[in-house]
Amino acid sequence: MFFLEDLFTPLELIILTVAATWVVMNYLAFRGLIADENSILRSMYSYGQLRLSLAVFSARFVASFLLLAKTELFPVVQLSLFGFDLSISLSIIIFLLIWVPEIITLVLWGIIFSVFALAGLGAALFIDYLYFSDLAILWGKIGPIGLFMIVLIILSFRYFSNYSIREIINMARRRSILRGILLFSSVAYMLIGGGIIWRVLIRSRIYRDSIAPILEKIETATAAISVLIILLTLPFQFPTIPIPIRILIIINTPIAFSAVIILLQRGKFKAWKAVFEIYTEEFAMQSLIVKDKIKQPKLMLIALIGNWAAIPIALYDVGITVYWLIGDLILTIIALIILGSRYISSMIRASKEIIGEIRAKNT
C-alpha cells in the first residue's frame, strides 16, 4: 500500500478503486451469462477462450490505468490528422492500441447501424430533398419527413443496435480474425458496464413484461413506416430522375411489392421488421421469397432480374441523399462502396441459389 501511495496520488488510487470495483460488479453479473451454454458467447467460444479473454482484459485494464495515470512520463508525439496538427502523449497512442479490438467493433457497429438506419431515413430525406426543401427544419436540409424518421430511429434504438450486433456476430462466424476481435471486445464491453445492464435491466421482470413489449410495438411500427416511405420514394421520385433509373424502377417495383405482400400474408404485422431488413441490406431475399412462393423457373429468373435492378436504384437514392447532406464526394463514394458491396454480395448468393434450382428443374 505504501508502494502504491508513493507511485500514485490519492485521487488516482480512488479512481483505480472505483473502476476496479465497477469491473468486479460487472464480472459477477456476467458470470451468469458465461455459465449459460445457450448464450451466444458460449455457442461461439469455449469456456477456456472466455477465461483467456478475461485474463487479457485484466492485463489491459491495469496497463491502461498506468498509461493514463503517468502520461507525463511519456514523450509527446506530433501528428497531422485531416489537416490539423496534434500533440499527443505516446501513452495515449499506446492506450488506443491496447483497445484496438473494441475500437474496431465499435466502428463496425456504427457503420452497420448507419447503413441500416439510412434505408428509411435516406428515403425520407430524399422526399424532403425533392418536395420539402423549402420546409427544412434542421441544418437547412432535414425536412418534416426526415425529422419524423429521426425521431422513430431514436425511439427504436434498441432494434437498430441489436440488428447491428447480430450482423457483426454473423460476420464473425464466417471470418476467424473478426471472431477473435469479437471475443475480446465482447468480454471487455460486458466488464465495463454491459454485465450490470444485462443482469439488472434486460433480465429484469419489469423490462421483459412492461418495457420490452412497448419497445417491440414501437420498433415494428418504425419498420412499417420506414418501408412505406421507401416504397413511396418509387413513384415520388419517378418524374425527376434519369430515364435509366425509371426503367429499373419499372422492372423492380412488381417484385418489391410481391415480396412485401407475401411476407405480410405469412407474418401479419410482425413481418414488417423482416420486410425492413430486406429493404435495407438484403434485396436478394426478395428474390428468394418470390421463388419460394412461385416455382416456375421463368418467374424465378424475372424475380432475380428485378432485384438486381433494385441495387442501382438504392445506390442512386442513397448517393444523392448523402451528397446533399454532407457535400463531400469522397465520403459519398465510400458510403456507396460499403452499401453496394453488401447488396451485391447478397445478390450473388441468391443468384447462385436460384440459377442452381433453375438448372436442376431443366435437367
C-alpha positions in Angstrom: 0.0 0.0 0.0 2.9 2.4 0.8 4.4 1.5 -2.5 1.2 2.5 -4.3 1.0 5.7 -2.4 4.5 6.6 -3.5 3.6 5.9 -7.1 0.1 7.4 -7.3 -1.8 10.3 -5.9 -4.8 9.7 -3.6 -7.1 10.8 -6.3 -5.6 8.3 -8.7 -5.9 5.5 -6.1 -9.6 6.4 -5.6 -10.3 6.3 -9.3 -8.5 2.9 -9.5 -10.5 1.5 -6.6 -13.8 2.7 -8.0 -13.0 1.4 -11.5 -11.9 -1.9 -10.3 -15.0 -2.3 -8.1 -17.2 -1.5 -11.1 -15.4 -4.1 -13.2 -15.8 -6.7 -10.4 -19.5 -5.9 -10.1 -19.9 -6.4 -13.9 -18.0 -9.6 -13.8 -20.2 -11.0 -11.1 -23.3 -10.1 -13.2 -21.5 -11.5 -16.3 -20.8 -14.9 -14.7 -24.4 -16.0 -15.2 -24.1 -15.3 -19.0 -20.9 -17.2 -19.2 -22.4 -20.2 -17.4 -25.4 -20.3 -19.7 -24.4 -22.7 -22.5 -27.3 -21.4 -24.7 -25.9 -17.8 -24.7 -24.3 -16.5 -28.0 -20.9 -16.2 -26.4 -20.9 -19.8 -25.1 -22.2 -21.0 -28.5 -19.3 -19.4 -30.3 -16.5 -19.8 -27.8 -15.3 -22.4 -25.3 -15.1 -21.7 -21.6 -11.3 -21.7 -21.9 -11.4 -19.0 -24.5 -13.7 -16.9 -22.4 -11.4 -17.3 -19.4 -8.4 -16.3 -21.5 -10.3 -13.1 -22.7 -11.0 -12.3 -19.0 -7.3 -12.6 -18.2 -6.3 -10.4 -21.2 -8.9 -7.8 -20.2 -7.4 -7.7 -16.6 -3.9 -7.1 -18.1 -5.2 -4.4 -20.4 -7.1 -2.8 -17.6 -4.0 -2.5 -15.4 -1.9 -1.3 -18.3 -4.4 1.3 -19.3 -4.6 2.7 -15.7 -0.8 3.0 -15.7 -0.7 4.7 -19.1 -3.4 7.2 -18.3 -2.1 8.0 -14.8 1.5 8.6 -15.9 1.2 10.3 -19.2 3.8 12.9 -18.1 6.5 10.1 -18.2 5.9 9.6 -22.0 7.2 11.7 -24.9 4.8 13.8 -26.9 4.2 12.8 -30.5 3.4 15.3 -33.2 0.6 14.1 -35.6 -1.1 15.6 -38.5 -4.7 14.4 -38.9 -7.2 15.8 -41.5 -5.1 18.9 -41.8 -4.9 19.5 -38.0 -1.6 19.4 -36.1 -2.0 17.5 -32.9 0.3 16.9 -29.9 -0.5 13.6 -28.2 1.3 11.8 -25.5 2.7 8.5 -26.6 0.9 6.9 -23.6 -2.5 7.8 -25.2 -1.4 6.2 -28.5 -0.4 3.0 -26.7 -3.6 3.1 -24.8 -5.7 3.3 -28.0 -3.6 0.4 -29.5 -4.3 -1.7 -26.5 -8.1 -1.3 -27.1 -8.0 -1.8 -30.9 -10.4 -4.8 -30.8 -13.0 -2.7 -29.0 -12.4 0.3 -31.4 -12.8 -2.0 -34.5 -16.0 -3.5 -33.1 -17.4 -0.1 -32.2 -16.6 1.4 -35.7 -18.1 -1.7 -37.4 -21.2 -1.4 -35.2 -21.5 2.2 -36.1 -21.2 1.6 -39.9 -23.8 -1.2 -39.9 -26.1 0.9 -37.6 -25.8 3.9 -40.0 -26.4 1.8 -43.1 -29.4 0.2 -41.6 -30.8 3.5 -40.4 -30.1 5.1 -43.7 -32.6 3.0 -45.6 -35.7 4.6 -44.1 -34.0 7.9 -43.2 -32.4 8.2 -46.6 -35.7 7.6 -48.4 -37.4 10.2 -46.1 -34.6 12.7 -46.7 -34.9 12.1 -50.5 -38.6 13.0 -50.3 -37.6 16.1 -48.3 -35.0 16.9 -51.0 -37.5 16.6 -53.8 -40.6 18.2 -52.3 -40.0 19.8 -49.0 -36.6 21.6 -49.4 -38.4 24.9 -48.5 -39.6 23.5 -45.2 -36.2 22.4 -43.9 -36.2 22.2 -40.1 -32.6 21.2 -39.1 -29.4 22.4 -40.7 -31.3 23.7 -43.7 -31.6 20.2 -45.2 -33.7 18.0 -42.9 -37.4 18.5 -43.6 -40.5 17.2 -41.8 -40.4 13.6 -43.2 -36.7 13.2 -42.3 -37.2 14.7 -38.8 -40.1 12.2 -38.3 -37.8 9.3 -39.3 -35.0 10.5 -36.9 -37.5 10.5 -34.0 -38.6 7.0 -34.9 -35.0 5.8 -35.1 -34.2 7.2 -31.7 -37.2 5.5 -30.2 -36.2 2.3 -31.9 -32.5 2.5 -30.9 -32.7 -1.0 -29.3 -33.8 -2.6 -32.6 -31.2 -0.8 -34.7 -28.5 -1.6 -32.2 -29.4 -5.3 -31.9 -29.5 -5.6 -35.7 -26.0 -4.2 -35.9 -24.8 -6.6 -33.2 -26.4 -9.6 -34.9 -24.8 -8.7 -38.2 -21.3 -8.4 -36.5 -21.9 -11.9 -35.0 -22.9 -13.3 -38.4 -19.7 -11.8 -39.9 -17.6 -13.2 -37.1 -18.9 -16.7 -37.6 -17.6 -16.5 -41.2 -14.2 -14.8 -40.5 -11.7 -16.1 -38.0 -10.0 -12.7 -37.5 -13.2 -11.0 -36.7 -14.2 -13.9 -34.5 -11.1 -13.2 -32.2 -11.8 -9.5 -32.2 -15.4 -10.1 -31.2 -14.3 -12.4 -28.4 -12.0 -9.8 -26.7 -14.3 -6.8 -27.4 -17.5 -8.5 -26.2 -16.0 -9.5 -22.9 -14.5 -6.1 -22.5 -17.8 -4.3 -23.1 -19.5 -6.6 -20.7 -17.0 -5.9 -18.0 -17.1 -2.1 -18.3 -20.9 -1.9 -18.0 -22.6 -4.5 -20.1 -22.8 -7.1 -17.3 -24.8 -4.9 -15.0 -27.0 -3.6 -17.8 -27.7 -7.2 -18.9 -28.3 -8.5 -15.4 -30.2 -5.6 -13.8 -32.1 -4.3 -16.8 -32.5 -6.8 -19.6 -33.1 -9.8 -17.4 -35.4 -7.9 -15.1 -39.1 -8.8 -15.0 -40.1 -5.2 -15.4 -38.1 -5.0 -18.6 -39.4 -8.3 -20.0 -43.1 -7.7 -19.0 -43.6 -4.0 -19.4 -40.8 -2.2 -21.3 -39.9 -4.8 -24.0 -43.5 -5.2 -25.3 -43.8 -1.4 -25.7 -40.4 -1.2 -27.5 -41.4 -4.1 -29.7 -44.5 -2.3 -30.9 -42.6 0.9 -31.5 -39.9 -0.9 -33.4 -42.3 -2.8 -35.6 -44.2 0.4 -36.3 -40.9 2.1 -37.2 -40.1 -0.7 -39.6 -43.5 -0.5 -41.2 -43.3 3.3 -41.6 -39.8 3.0 -43.0 -40.8 0.5 -45.6 -43.8 2.6 -46.6 -41.6 5.7 -47.0 -39.1 3.6 -49.0 -41.8 2.4 -51.3 -43.3 5.9 -51.6 -40.0 7.2 -53.0 -40.5 5.0 -56.1 -43.5 7.0 -57.5 -42.5 10.3 -55.9 -39.0 10.3 -57.5 -40.2 9.0 -60.8 -40.8 12.4 -62.6 -37.4 13.8 -61.5 -34.9 11.0 -62.1 -32.9 9.9 -65.1 -34.6 7.6 -67.6 -32.4 4.6 -66.9 -33.3 4.7 -63.2 -37.0 5.0 -64.2 -36.7 1.8 -66.3 -35.1 0.0 -63.4 -37.9 1.1 -61.1 -40.5 -0.3 -63.5 -38.6 -3.6 -63.5 -38.2 -3.8 -59.8 -41.5 -2.5 -58.5 -43.6 -5.6 -59.1 -41.0 -7.8 -57.4 -40.7 -5.5 -54.5 -44.4 -5.3 -53.8 -44.9 -9.0 -54.4 -42.3 -9.8 -51.7 -43.9 -7.4 -49.3 -47.4 -8.9 -49.8 -46.1 -12.5 -49.4 -44.3 -11.6 -46.1 -47.3 -9.8 -44.7 -49.6 -12.7 -45.6 -47.2 -15.0 -43.6 -46.4 -12.9 -40.6 -49.0 -10.2 -40.4 -48.0 -7.0 -38.6 -44.9 -8.6 -37.0 -43.5 -9.2 -40.5 -42.7 -5.6 -41.0 -39.3 -6.0 -39.3 -38.4 -8.7 -41.7 -39.6 -6.6 -44.6 -37.5 -3.6 -43.4 -34.3 -5.7 -43.1 -34.8 -7.0 -46.6 -35.2 -3.5 -48.0 -32.2 -2.3 -46.0 -29.4 -4.7 -46.9 -30.8 -7.9 -48.3 -32.5 -7.2 -51.6 -31.6 -10.8 -52.5 -34.3 -12.0 -50.1 -37.0 -10.5 -52.3 -36.0 -13.0 -55.0 -35.8 -15.9 -52.6 -39.2 -15.1 -51.1 -40.9 -14.9 -54.5 -39.0 -18.1 -55.5 -40.4 -20.0 -52.6 -44.0 -18.8 -53.4 -43.8 -19.2 -57.2 -42.0 -22.3 -58.5 -41.9 -21.5 -62.3 -38.3 -21.1 -63.5 -39.1 -18.2 -65.7 -40.8 -16.2 -62.9 -37.8 -17.1 -60.6 -35.5 -15.6 -63.2 -37.7 -12.5 -63.6 -37.6 -12.0 -59.8 -33.8 -12.3 -59.8 -33.5 -9.6 -62.6 -36.0 -7.4 -60.8 -33.9 -7.4 -57.6 -30.6 -6.8 -59.4 -32.4 -3.7 -60.8 -33.0 -2.6 -57.2 -29.3 -2.1 -56.4 -28.6 0.9 -58.7 -31.9 2.4 -57.6 -30.9 2.2 -54.0 -27.4 3.4 -54.6 -28.7 6.3 -56.7 -31.1 7.4 -53.9 -28.6 7.0 -51.1 -25.8 8.7 -53.1 -28.0 11.8 -53.9 -29.1 12.0 -50.2 -25.6 11.6 -48.7 -24.1 14.1 -51.0 -26.9 16.5 -50.4 -26.3 16.2 -46.7 -22.5 16.3 -46.4 -21.5 17.8 -49.7 -18.3 15.6 -49.9 -17.9 13.4 -53.0 -15.2 11.1 -51.4 -17.3 10.3 -48.3 -20.3 9.7 -50.5 -18.4 7.3 -52.7 -17.1 5.4 -49.6 -20.7 5.1 -48.3 -21.8 3.8 -51.7 -19.0 1.3 -51.8 -19.8 -0.1 -48.4 -23.5 -0.3 -49.2 -23.0 -1.6 -52.7 -20.7 -4.4 -51.5 -23.3 -5.7 -49.1 -26.1 -5.5 -51.7 -24.0 -7.2 -54.4 -22.6 -10.0 -52.2 -26.1 -11.0 -51.1 -27.4 -10.9 -54.6 -24.6 -13.1 -55.8 -25.5 -15.7 -53.2 -29.2 -15.5 -54.2 -28.3 -15.7 -57.9 -26.3 -18.9 -57.4 -29.1 -20.5 -55.5 -31.9 -19.5 -57.9 -29.9 -20.4 -61.1 -28.9 -23.7 -59.5 -32.6 -24.5 -58.9 -33.5 -23.5 -62.5 -30.8 -25.7 -63.9 -31.9 -28.6 -61.6 -35.5 -28.2 -62.9 -34.4 -28.2 -66.5 -32.3 -31.4 -66.2 
